[in-house]
Amino acid sequence: MEVRPPGVSAREWRKMIRPEECPACGKGHTYQNELDKHIAAQHPHVAAQHGVSTNRHLCMWCLKSFARRDHLTRHLRTKHGRAKKKRNRG
């Protein structure tokens, strides 16, 4: 394991070394949740072996499906002029 150089924050260091590596292609990711998103979107054929959900997000207007919810939200906004309602956090 590499030692963090002085003057580099823990967050910056994690971004530099990208400790979470994709088992299918070797691409490095900063955090496990980023790796999980990558595996679900890019390698769905091996996702289950690594405990990653491959649930698809379906557009209720045109039935197109997306691996990531944020991609569905963008699709709804750009293609159908709709946005998901934001939850009230009050």
PyMOL CGO cylinders between C-alpha atoms (Angstrom):
from pymol import cmd
from pymol.cgo import CYLINDER

trace = [
    CYLINDER, 0.00, 0.00, 0.00, 1.26, 3.43, -0.94, 0.3, 1, 1, 1, 1, 1, 1,
    CYLINDER, 1.26, 3.43, -0.94, 1.77, 6.11, 1.68, 0.3, 1, 1, 1, 1, 1, 1,
    CYLINDER, 1.77, 6.11, 1.68, -0.11, 9.39, 1.25, 0.3, 1, 1, 1, 1, 1, 1,
    CYLINDER, -0.11, 9.39, 1.25, 2.31, 12.24, 0.56, 0.3, 1, 1, 1, 1, 1, 1,
    CYLINDER, 2.31, 12.24, 0.56, 2.35, 15.19, 2.97, 0.3, 1, 1, 1, 1, 1, 1,
    CYLINDER, 2.35, 15.19, 2.97, 0.07, 18.04, 1.93, 0.3, 1, 1, 1, 1, 1, 1,
    CYLINDER, 0.07, 18.04, 1.93, -2.36, 15.78, 0.05, 0.3, 1, 1, 1, 1, 1, 1,
    CYLINDER, -2.36, 15.78, 0.05, -5.77, 15.35, 1.67, 0.3, 1, 1, 1, 1, 1, 1,
    CYLINDER, -5.77, 15.35, 1.67, -7.22, 11.88, 2.16, 0.3, 1, 1, 1, 1, 1, 1,
    CYLINDER, -7.22, 11.88, 2.16, -9.94, 12.67, -0.39, 0.3, 1, 1, 1, 1, 1, 1,
    CYLINDER, -9.94, 12.67, -0.39, -7.43, 13.86, -3.02, 0.3, 1, 1, 1, 1, 1, 1,
    CYLINDER, -7.43, 13.86, -3.02, -5.24, 10.82, -2.37, 0.3, 1, 1, 1, 1, 1, 1,
    CYLINDER, -5.24, 10.82, -2.37, -8.16, 8.41, -2.85, 0.3, 1, 1, 1, 1, 1, 1,
    CYLINDER, -8.16, 8.41, -2.85, -8.95, 10.05, -6.20, 0.3, 1, 1, 1, 1, 1, 1,
    CYLINDER, -8.95, 10.05, -6.20, -5.31, 9.69, -7.23, 0.3, 1, 1, 1, 1, 1, 1,
    CYLINDER, -5.31, 9.69, -7.23, -4.92, 5.99, -6.41, 0.3, 1, 1, 1, 1, 1, 1,
    CYLINDER, -4.92, 5.99, -6.41, -8.50, 4.81, -7.27, 0.3, 1, 1, 1, 1, 1, 1,
    CYLINDER, -8.50, 4.81, -7.27, -8.41, 1.75, -5.00, 0.3, 1, 1, 1, 1, 1, 1,
    CYLINDER, -8.41, 1.75, -5.00, -11.62, 0.10, -6.27, 0.3, 1, 1, 1, 1, 1, 1,
    CYLINDER, -11.62, 0.10, -6.27, -10.71, -1.87, -9.40, 0.3, 1, 1, 1, 1, 1, 1,
    CYLINDER, -10.71, -1.87, -9.40, -13.22, -3.41, -11.82, 0.3, 1, 1, 1, 1, 1, 1,
    CYLINDER, -13.22, -3.41, -11.82, -12.74, -7.20, -11.92, 0.3, 1, 1, 1, 1, 1, 1,
    CYLINDER, -12.74, -7.20, -11.92, -13.90, -7.33, -15.55, 0.3, 1, 1, 1, 1, 1, 1,
    CYLINDER, -13.90, -7.33, -15.55, -11.80, -4.61, -17.18, 0.3, 1, 1, 1, 1, 1, 1,
    CYLINDER, -11.80, -4.61, -17.18, -9.41, -3.31, -14.51, 0.3, 1, 1, 1, 1, 1, 1,
    CYLINDER, -9.41, -3.31, -14.51, -10.69, 0.29, -14.58, 0.3, 1, 1, 1, 1, 1, 1,
    CYLINDER, -10.69, 0.29, -14.58, -10.06, 2.04, -11.27, 0.3, 1, 1, 1, 1, 1, 1,
    CYLINDER, -10.06, 2.04, -11.27, -12.74, 3.84, -9.28, 0.3, 1, 1, 1, 1, 1, 1,
    CYLINDER, -12.74, 3.84, -9.28, -12.52, 6.08, -6.24, 0.3, 1, 1, 1, 1, 1, 1,
    CYLINDER, -12.52, 6.08, -6.24, -15.39, 4.51, -4.30, 0.3, 1, 1, 1, 1, 1, 1,
    CYLINDER, -15.39, 4.51, -4.30, -17.22, 1.17, -4.21, 0.3, 1, 1, 1, 1, 1, 1,
    CYLINDER, -17.22, 1.17, -4.21, -20.55, 2.73, -5.23, 0.3, 1, 1, 1, 1, 1, 1,
    CYLINDER, -20.55, 2.73, -5.23, -18.90, 4.14, -8.37, 0.3, 1, 1, 1, 1, 1, 1,
    CYLINDER, -18.90, 4.14, -8.37, -17.51, 0.70, -9.16, 0.3, 1, 1, 1, 1, 1, 1,
    CYLINDER, -17.51, 0.70, -9.16, -20.96, -0.87, -8.66, 0.3, 1, 1, 1, 1, 1, 1,
    CYLINDER, -20.96, -0.87, -8.66, -22.54, 1.62, -11.11, 0.3, 1, 1, 1, 1, 1, 1,
    CYLINDER, -22.54, 1.62, -11.11, -19.77, 0.89, -13.62, 0.3, 1, 1, 1, 1, 1, 1,
    CYLINDER, -19.77, 0.89, -13.62, -20.23, -2.89, -13.37, 0.3, 1, 1, 1, 1, 1, 1,
    CYLINDER, -20.23, -2.89, -13.37, -24.04, -2.66, -13.70, 0.3, 1, 1, 1, 1, 1, 1,
    CYLINDER, -24.04, -2.66, -13.70, -23.81, -0.41, -16.77, 0.3, 1, 1, 1, 1, 1, 1,
    CYLINDER, -23.81, -0.41, -16.77, -20.75, -1.81, -18.55, 0.3, 1, 1, 1, 1, 1, 1,
    CYLINDER, -20.75, -1.81, -18.55, -20.59, -5.47, -17.49, 0.3, 1, 1, 1, 1, 1, 1,
    CYLINDER, -20.59, -5.47, -17.49, -24.14, -6.67, -16.65, 0.3, 1, 1, 1, 1, 1, 1,
    CYLINDER, -24.14, -6.67, -16.65, -23.12, -10.23, -17.59, 0.3, 1, 1, 1, 1, 1, 1,
    CYLINDER, -23.12, -10.23, -17.59, -20.83, -10.43, -14.52, 0.3, 1, 1, 1, 1, 1, 1,
    CYLINDER, -20.83, -10.43, -14.52, -22.73, -8.10, -12.17, 0.3, 1, 1, 1, 1, 1, 1,
    CYLINDER, -22.73, -8.10, -12.17, -24.54, -10.86, -10.25, 0.3, 1, 1, 1, 1, 1, 1,
    CYLINDER, -24.54, -10.86, -10.25, -21.25, -12.67, -9.59, 0.3, 1, 1, 1, 1, 1, 1,
    CYLINDER, -21.25, -12.67, -9.59, -20.02, -9.54, -7.81, 0.3, 1, 1, 1, 1, 1, 1,
    CYLINDER, -20.02, -9.54, -7.81, -23.21, -8.82, -5.89, 0.3, 1, 1, 1, 1, 1, 1,
    CYLINDER, -23.21, -8.82, -5.89, -24.22, -5.84, -8.03, 0.3, 1, 1, 1, 1, 1, 1,
    CYLINDER, -24.22, -5.84, -8.03, -27.89, -5.26, -8.85, 0.3, 1, 1, 1, 1, 1, 1,
    CYLINDER, -27.89, -5.26, -8.85, -28.78, -4.96, -12.51, 0.3, 1, 1, 1, 1, 1, 1,
    CYLINDER, -28.78, -4.96, -12.51, -32.33, -3.71, -12.00, 0.3, 1, 1, 1, 1, 1, 1,
    CYLINDER, -32.33, -3.71, -12.00, -33.33, -1.58, -14.94, 0.3, 1, 1, 1, 1, 1, 1,
    CYLINDER, -33.33, -1.58, -14.94, -35.17, 1.74, -14.69, 0.3, 1, 1, 1, 1, 1, 1,
    CYLINDER, -35.17, 1.74, -14.69, -38.05, 1.86, -17.17, 0.3, 1, 1, 1, 1, 1, 1,
    CYLINDER, -38.05, 1.86, -17.17, -39.48, 4.97, -18.83, 0.3, 1, 1, 1, 1, 1, 1,
    CYLINDER, -39.48, 4.97, -18.83, -43.26, 4.86, -18.38, 0.3, 1, 1, 1, 1, 1, 1,
    CYLINDER, -43.26, 4.86, -18.38, -43.78, 6.91, -21.56, 0.3, 1, 1, 1, 1, 1, 1,
    CYLINDER, -43.78, 6.91, -21.56, -41.75, 5.03, -24.19, 0.3, 1, 1, 1, 1, 1, 1,
    CYLINDER, -41.75, 5.03, -24.19, -40.65, 1.86, -22.33, 0.3, 1, 1, 1, 1, 1, 1,
    CYLINDER, -40.65, 1.86, -22.33, -36.95, 2.51, -22.89, 0.3, 1, 1, 1, 1, 1, 1,
    CYLINDER, -36.95, 2.51, -22.89, -34.85, 1.11, -20.03, 0.3, 1, 1, 1, 1, 1, 1,
    CYLINDER, -34.85, 1.11, -20.03, -31.77, 2.46, -18.30, 0.3, 1, 1, 1, 1, 1, 1,
    CYLINDER, -31.77, 2.46, -18.30, -29.15, 0.91, -16.04, 0.3, 1, 1, 1, 1, 1, 1,
    CYLINDER, -29.15, 0.91, -16.04, -29.00, 4.05, -13.88, 0.3, 1, 1, 1, 1, 1, 1,
    CYLINDER, -29.00, 4.05, -13.88, -31.81, 6.11, -12.38, 0.3, 1, 1, 1, 1, 1, 1,
    CYLINDER, -31.81, 6.11, -12.38, -30.05, 9.40, -13.16, 0.3, 1, 1, 1, 1, 1, 1,
    CYLINDER, -30.05, 9.40, -13.16, -29.98, 8.44, -16.84, 0.3, 1, 1, 1, 1, 1, 1,
    CYLINDER, -29.98, 8.44, -16.84, -33.75, 7.82, -16.75, 0.3, 1, 1, 1, 1, 1, 1,
    CYLINDER, -33.75, 7.82, -16.75, -34.27, 11.20, -15.08, 0.3, 1, 1, 1, 1, 1, 1,
    CYLINDER, -34.27, 11.20, -15.08, -32.22, 12.93, -17.79, 0.3, 1, 1, 1, 1, 1, 1,
    CYLINDER, -32.22, 12.93, -17.79, -34.15, 11.02, -20.49, 0.3, 1, 1, 1, 1, 1, 1,
    CYLINDER, -34.15, 11.02, -20.49, -37.50, 12.09, -19.01, 0.3, 1, 1, 1, 1, 1, 1,
    CYLINDER, -37.50, 12.09, -19.01, -36.39, 15.71, -18.94, 0.3, 1, 1, 1, 1, 1, 1,
    CYLINDER, -36.39, 15.71, -18.94, -34.86, 15.85, -22.44, 0.3, 1, 1, 1, 1, 1, 1,
    CYLINDER, -34.86, 15.85, -22.44, -37.14, 13.53, -24.43, 0.3, 1, 1, 1, 1, 1, 1,
    CYLINDER, -37.14, 13.53, -24.43, -40.50, 13.94, -22.73, 0.3, 1, 1, 1, 1, 1, 1,
    CYLINDER, -40.50, 13.94, -22.73, -40.19, 17.38, -21.13, 0.3, 1, 1, 1, 1, 1, 1,
    CYLINDER, -40.19, 17.38, -21.13, -40.87, 15.90, -17.74, 0.3, 1, 1, 1, 1, 1, 1,
    CYLINDER, -40.87, 15.90, -17.74, -38.91, 15.70, -14.54, 0.3, 1, 1, 1, 1, 1, 1,
    CYLINDER, -38.91, 15.70, -14.54, -39.44, 13.42, -11.59, 0.3, 1, 1, 1, 1, 1, 1,
    CYLINDER, -39.44, 13.42, -11.59, -40.98, 15.22, -8.67, 0.3, 1, 1, 1, 1, 1, 1,
    CYLINDER, -40.98, 15.22, -8.67, -38.44, 16.01, -5.99, 0.3, 1, 1, 1, 1, 1, 1,
    CYLINDER, -38.44, 16.01, -5.99, -39.20, 14.81, -2.49, 0.3, 1, 1, 1, 1, 1, 1,
    CYLINDER, -39.20, 14.81, -2.49, -39.98, 17.41, 0.12, 0.3, 1, 1, 1, 1, 1, 1,
    CYLINDER, -39.98, 17.41, 0.12, -37.15, 17.27, 2.63, 0.3, 1, 1, 1, 1, 1, 1,
    CYLINDER, -37.15, 17.27, 2.63, -38.87, 19.49, 5.20, 0.3, 1, 1, 1, 1, 1, 1,
]
cmd.load_cgo(trace, "trace")
